[in-house]
Amino acid sequence: MANKITEDCINCGACEPECPNGAISQGDGTYVVDPSKCDECAATGGKSACVDSCPTEAIVKA
């Protein structure tokens, strides 16, 4: 599974630098997660860095 960014994204960019896998990039109007790169931060026990950095709670498990 991979995380997903919902329409609640305000395009602030806080999540992009926090992703250790480089799975987040700017899309059309919101940021997007590349599911082929996102492993939900398995190396840190599944505590997703992007979820913790999002001010609008727009990142959810897909």
KOLFI-992247 format. One record per residue (C-alpha): x, y, z. Coordinates in steps of 0.001 Angstrom, whole numbers, padded with zeros to 6 digits, always signed. Layout:
% KOLFI-992247
XYZ...
This chain:
% KOLFI-992247
+000000+000000+000000+001001+003608-000442-000107+006853+001089-002431+009112-000876-002876+012883-000836-006512+013982-000805-008218+017056-002207-007719+018706+001202-004111+019398+000156-003355+023132+000236-000222+022703-001897+002067+023951+000883+004879+021515+000081+005646+020542+003672+005470+016838+002842+007841+016694-000119+011163+017195+001710+010073+014866+004522+009670+011817+002262+012768+009607+002599+011907+007765-000638+011336+010775-002899+007795+009555-003558+006097+012948-003302+006085+015548-006048+004033+018530-007100+001097+017660-009309-001669+019756-010830-002977+021801-007906-001904+019360-005186+001056+017197-004349+000933+013535-005377+002452+010283-004101+004129+007863-006504+002827+004512-005226+005777+002653-006738+008149+004564-004414+006021+004913-001257+006468+002162+001321+004739+004102+004125+008144+004637+005745+008702+000946+006455+012252+001694+007618+010859+003741+010514+008277+001191+011557+005488+002566+009375+005353+006021+010979+004835+008068+007825+006915+011248+007823+004623+012940+005308+001520+012335+007408+003218+013903+010429+004247+016974+008403+000881+017715+006777-000905+020687+008391-004289+019797+006876-004223+016010+007451-004584+015542+003688-002354+012450+003550-004045+009137+004234-003353+005453+003708-004662+004390+000318
